[in-house]
C-alpha cells in the first residue's frame, strides 16, 4: 500500500460529453467529492443527473482510498494489474461500509470511474516543480542610483536650488517699479506731449469760466429780487393753462365712443340726446322719467353731427319710448309689465334595453348607456328645434373590445330618417368606454326611441 509521504500527488480530471471540463492536482491529501453543490471539490453544474455530493476519494492514515457503490462502473490499475469494480468488491482489501466500498490505492494506481454521465479519470504523478518566485529587477532596487555620478548630481542640485531661490526671491520680495508722475517727466517730453497752444487755450478757458461764474451769481441775485412780483403772474398763468387742458380733455372724451353717439347734435339745433336725458333732473330723479324726456338719439359722423332718428326726424326708426311699446317687457324693479314668452322645445329617450352577445353583464351596459343618454338627447333636441314634429326610433349596433373601447358602430334601423341626428349619435357613441368584458369582445344592439315632451 502506498504512503502519502512519497513524492507523488493525485491528479483528477472530469470529462462530460467527451470534453474535459475540469482538472486538478491535489497537493495535500484530502477527501475529494463531486456533485452539484458548490462546496464539492468538483462542482458540476452542466448536468442534472449527479446528486448533490458524492465522495470518490477518502484519506485514512495519509493514504487515498477509492470510494464507489453498486451503481458505478469502471476499471482500476493497481500494481500493474487491471481490475473492474465488480472484481475489486471480492478482494480482501476492499471494505464495505453502508452502501459504499473502500479500496486502498498505491502511488502507481490509476483508473476510470463512470458516475452517471460523468467520467472521472485519476492517476498519481510526480508533482510539477514550483514556479520561480518573481524577482524585482535591479533597476527597481535602486541600481540606477548606484550607477549615477555623485559629483555631477551634487552640482546639478545646487544649481537648481540657487536658480529657483533667485526666481522666488524676485517674485515675492522685490518691490515693483513706481509709475513716473508728471513732475518726474522732463520738460522736453512735456512739450512734445502737450504743445504750448493747448496750454494757453486751457488757461483762457479757465479765465472765461471764472467770468461767467461771476455773471451767473449776479443774475441769480437779480432773479431773487423779482421773484415776489413774478410768482403771482406765474400762478395766474398756471391756472389758465389748467383750465384750458381740462376743457381739451373733456372735448376729446366727448368725441369718442358712446359719448360721441349720445352727445351728437340734431341738425345743429336744440340740445343733444344726453342733454335731453339730464335736463330738468337732479341727482334724485328717476331713470324712467329721464328716458321719457328723450326727444331723439342722433348718429354721430366724423364731424360730430348726424341725422336724428325718432320723433322729430324722418325715417322708420322710433324713439326709446316707441321701442318700449313694440316689445313685451318683463317686470323690472317696482315697474309693471308682461313677461317675455319664450318657446322651449325638449325631447326624451325611451326604450333603452341593450341586447348583449358575449360575456358581459347586461345590467351594467344598460346603466352606462342611460348615464350617457343626455349626450344623445342633445343630438335630437338640436334638430327638434328645426323640425318640431321630428321623432322616431333608431337602433344602434356596436362592439365593445377587450380593452372596453367601442368600435364598429353602425345604424341597424332608423325610422326617424334624419341624417344629422344619426351621424351625431354615432360620433358620440364611438367615444364611450365600458368595463373590460369577462372574455373576448361583446356585440351590443340598443334601441333608442326619441319623442317630443
Secondary structure, DSSP 8 states (H G I E B T S, - for coil): ---TTSSEEEEEEEEETTEEEEEEEE-S---EEEESSTTSSEE--S-SSS-S-EEEEEEETTEEEEEE-TT-EEEEEETTEEEEHHHHHTSTT-EEETTEEEEE--TT-EEEEEETTEEEEEEEEE-----------GGGGTHHHHHS-HHHHHHHHHHHHHHHHHHHHHHHHS-------TTTS-HHHHHHHS-HHHHHHHHHHHHHHHHHHHHHHHHHHHHHHHHHHHHHHHHHHHHHHHHHHHHHHHHHHHTSHHHHHHT-EETTBS--HHHHHHTT--TT--HHHHHHT--EEE---TTSEE-EEESSSSSS---HHHHHHHS-----TT------------EEEE----EEEEES-HHHHHHHHHHTHHHHHHHHHHHHTT-TT--EEEEEEEEE-TTSBEEEEEEEEESS--HHHHHHHHHHHTT-B----SEEEEEEEEEEEEEE-
